[in-house]
Amino acid sequence: MKQCVITGGGSKLGRHLTENFVRLGYFVHLITSTPGDWADASQVNVVPVDWKTIALKDIKKLIPPDSIDVIFFNHNSSALSKEKFQKGTIQNINDWQQSYFVASQLPFYFVHSAASRIKPDTKIGWMLSELIKHPVDSQVGYADYIGNKTTNACIMKSFSQNFPAGFFGINPELIEQPANLAKILVELIDCTDAPDLNGKIFYSDGQLFDF
């Protein structure tokens, strides 16, 4: 059975991604802070995490024992908002640093920690955002979110040039309904060979996103 790792299964999209990978015959290792929803799922191995406390030393515990066919980093983390820029407010630096670790450093170290489980045809993706190219005034207060997504796009590109696997990104903005988006994304990932994914960012409908 094909093996898939998904991070961030607590969102509606994360749940639909998991369901669609299971539908296509994958066994899913789901790294999530909301494990209760999957207690009875026979094709889902729930790996519970606390994103507020997870640290570098914990990453090896997240790696499944078998070879991995798909890894998809779907989780997000952000400490800033537009309110944090108002006079008299401030962001706790430890929370900000933890958010950066979770969003960008954890996937980097996960890939390296899972190196013995990753094959040349393994597909490794990041959920990105249109904001990495087109920040808008209503969203720039979430500066670390935009920065983390941009960092992840560059991490993906760098892995694609140096690590034997298929690395890619997804810009999901074109499709709003989580169920439809997940079905399209999972079929895109499943039906596309790793070399054809490698180094590219796709819109949710399969078009290429120029970054």
Secondary structure as a PSIPRED ss2 file (coil, helix, strand):
# PSIPRED VFORMAT (PSIPRED V4.0)

   1 M C   1.000  0.000  0.000
   2 K E   0.000  0.000  1.000
   3 Q E   0.000  0.000  1.000
   4 C E   0.000  0.000  1.000
   5 V E   0.000  0.000  1.000
   6 I E   0.000  0.000  1.000
   7 T E   0.000  0.000  1.000
   8 G C   1.000  0.000  0.000
   9 G C   1.000  0.000  0.000
  10 G C   1.000  0.000  0.000
  11 S C   1.000  0.000  0.000
  12 K H   0.000  1.000  0.000
  13 L H   0.000  1.000  0.000
  14 G H   0.000  1.000  0.000
  15 R H   0.000  1.000  0.000
  16 H H   0.000  1.000  0.000
  17 L H   0.000  1.000  0.000
  18 T H   0.000  1.000  0.000
  19 E H   0.000  1.000  0.000
  20 N H   0.000  1.000  0.000
  21 F H   0.000  1.000  0.000
  22 V H   0.000  1.000  0.000
  23 R H   0.000  1.000  0.000
  24 L C   1.000  0.000  0.000
  25 G C   1.000  0.000  0.000
  26 Y E   0.000  0.000  1.000
  27 F E   0.000  0.000  1.000
  28 V E   0.000  0.000  1.000
  29 H E   0.000  0.000  1.000
  30 L E   0.000  0.000  1.000
  31 I E   0.000  0.000  1.000
  32 T E   0.000  0.000  1.000
  33 S C   1.000  0.000  0.000
  34 T C   1.000  0.000  0.000
  35 P H   0.000  1.000  0.000
  36 G H   0.000  1.000  0.000
  37 D H   0.000  1.000  0.000
  38 W H   0.000  1.000  0.000
  39 A C   1.000  0.000  0.000
  40 D C   1.000  0.000  0.000
  41 A C   1.000  0.000  0.000
  42 S C   1.000  0.000  0.000
  43 Q C   1.000  0.000  0.000
  44 V E   0.000  0.000  1.000
  45 N E   0.000  0.000  1.000
  46 V E   0.000  0.000  1.000
  47 V E   0.000  0.000  1.000
  48 P E   0.000  0.000  1.000
  49 V C   1.000  0.000  0.000
  50 D C   1.000  0.000  0.000
  51 W C   1.000  0.000  0.000
  52 K C   1.000  0.000  0.000
  53 T C   1.000  0.000  0.000
  54 I C   1.000  0.000  0.000
  55 A C   1.000  0.000  0.000
  56 L H   0.000  1.000  0.000
  57 K H   0.000  1.000  0.000
  58 D H   0.000  1.000  0.000
  59 I H   0.000  1.000  0.000
  60 K H   0.000  1.000  0.000
  61 K H   0.000  1.000  0.000
  62 L H   0.000  1.000  0.000
  63 I C   1.000  0.000  0.000
  64 P C   1.000  0.000  0.000
  65 P C   1.000  0.000  0.000
  66 D C   1.000  0.000  0.000
  67 S C   1.000  0.000  0.000
  68 I E   0.000  0.000  1.000
  69 D E   0.000  0.000  1.000
  70 V E   0.000  0.000  1.000
  71 I E   0.000  0.000  1.000
  72 F E   0.000  0.000  1.000
  73 F E   0.000  0.000  1.000
  74 N C   1.000  0.000  0.000
  75 H C   1.000  0.000  0.000
  76 N C   1.000  0.000  0.000
  77 S C   1.000  0.000  0.000
  78 S C   1.000  0.000  0.000
  79 A C   1.000  0.000  0.000
  80 L C   1.000  0.000  0.000
  81 S C   1.000  0.000  0.000
  82 K H   0.000  1.000  0.000
  83 E H   0.000  1.000  0.000
  84 K H   0.000  1.000  0.000
  85 F H   0.000  1.000  0.000
  86 Q C   1.000  0.000  0.000
  87 K C   1.000  0.000  0.000
  88 G C   1.000  0.000  0.000
  89 T C   1.000  0.000  0.000
  90 I C   1.000  0.000  0.000
  91 Q C   1.000  0.000  0.000
  92 N C   1.000  0.000  0.000
  93 I H   0.000  1.000  0.000
  94 N H   0.000  1.000  0.000
  95 D H   0.000  1.000  0.000
  96 W H   0.000  1.000  0.000
  97 Q H   0.000  1.000  0.000
  98 Q H   0.000  1.000  0.000
  99 S H   0.000  1.000  0.000
 100 Y H   0.000  1.000  0.000
 101 F H   0.000  1.000  0.000
 102 V H   0.000  1.000  0.000
 103 A H   0.000  1.000  0.000
 104 S H   0.000  1.000  0.000
 105 Q H   0.000  1.000  0.000
 106 L H   0.000  1.000  0.000
 107 P H   0.000  1.000  0.000
 108 F H   0.000  1.000  0.000
 109 Y H   0.000  1.000  0.000
 110 F H   0.000  1.000  0.000
 111 V H   0.000  1.000  0.000
 112 H H   0.000  1.000  0.000
 113 S H   0.000  1.000  0.000
 114 A C   1.000  0.000  0.000
 115 A H   0.000  1.000  0.000
 116 S H   0.000  1.000  0.000
 117 R H   0.000  1.000  0.000
 118 I E   0.000  0.000  1.000
 119 K E   0.000  0.000  1.000
 120 P E   0.000  0.000  1.000
 121 D E   0.000  0.000  1.000
 122 T E   0.000  0.000  1.000
 123 K E   0.000  0.000  1.000
 124 I E   0.000  0.000  1.000
 125 G E   0.000  0.000  1.000
 126 W E   0.000  0.000  1.000
 127 M E   0.000  0.000  1.000
 128 L C   1.000  0.000  0.000
 129 S C   1.000  0.000  0.000
 130 E H   0.000  1.000  0.000
 131 L H   0.000  1.000  0.000
 132 I H   0.000  1.000  0.000
 133 K C   1.000  0.000  0.000
 134 H C   1.000  0.000  0.000
 135 P C   1.000  0.000  0.000
 136 V C   1.000  0.000  0.000
 137 D C   1.000  0.000  0.000
 138 S C   1.000  0.000  0.000
 139 Q C   1.000  0.000  0.000
 140 V C   1.000  0.000  0.000
 141 G C   1.000  0.000  0.000
 142 Y C   1.000  0.000  0.000
 143 A H   0.000  1.000  0.000
 144 D H   0.000  1.000  0.000
 145 Y H   0.000  1.000  0.000
 146 I H   0.000  1.000  0.000
 147 G H   0.000  1.000  0.000
 148 N H   0.000  1.000  0.000
 149 K H   0.000  1.000  0.000
 150 T H   0.000  1.000  0.000
 151 T H   0.000  1.000  0.000
 152 N H   0.000  1.000  0.000
 153 A H   0.000  1.000  0.000
 154 C H   0.000  1.000  0.000
 155 I H   0.000  1.000  0.000
 156 M H   0.000  1.000  0.000
 157 K H   0.000  1.000  0.000
 158 S H   0.000  1.000  0.000
 159 F H   0.000  1.000  0.000
 160 S H   0.000  1.000  0.000
 161 Q H   0.000  1.000  0.000
 162 N H   0.000  1.000  0.000
 163 F C   1.000  0.000  0.000
 164 P C   1.000  0.000  0.000
 165 A C   1.000  0.000  0.000
 166 G E   0.000  0.000  1.000
 167 F E   0.000  0.000  1.000
 168 F E   0.000  0.000  1.000
 169 G E   0.000  0.000  1.000
 170 I E   0.000  0.000  1.000
 171 N E   0.000  0.000  1.000
 172 P C   1.000  0.000  0.000
 173 E C   1.000  0.000  0.000
 174 L C   1.000  0.000  0.000
 175 I C   1.000  0.000  0.000
 176 E C   1.000  0.000  0.000
 177 Q C   1.000  0.000  0.000
 178 P H   0.000  1.000  0.000
 179 A H   0.000  1.000  0.000
 180 N H   0.000  1.000  0.000
 181 L H   0.000  1.000  0.000
 182 A H   0.000  1.000  0.000
 183 K H   0.000  1.000  0.000
 184 I H   0.000  1.000  0.000
 185 L H   0.000  1.000  0.000
 186 V H   0.000  1.000  0.000
 187 E H   0.000  1.000  0.000
 188 L H   0.000  1.000  0.000
 189 I H   0.000  1.000  0.000
 190 D H   0.000  1.000  0.000
 191 C H   0.000  1.000  0.000
 192 T C   1.000  0.000  0.000
 193 D C   1.000  0.000  0.000
 194 A H   0.000  1.000  0.000
 195 P H   0.000  1.000  0.000
 196 D H   0.000  1.000  0.000
 197 L H   0.000  1.000  0.000
 198 N C   1.000  0.000  0.000
 199 G C   1.000  0.000  0.000
 200 K E   0.000  0.000  1.000
 201 I E   0.000  0.000  1.000
 202 F E   0.000  0.000  1.000
 203 Y E   0.000  0.000  1.000
 204 S C   1.000  0.000  0.000
 205 D C   1.000  0.000  0.000
 206 G C   1.000  0.000  0.000
 207 Q C   1.000  0.000  0.000
 208 L E   0.000  0.000  1.000
 209 F C   1.000  0.000  0.000
 210 D C   1.000  0.000  0.000
 211 F C   1.000  0.000  0.000
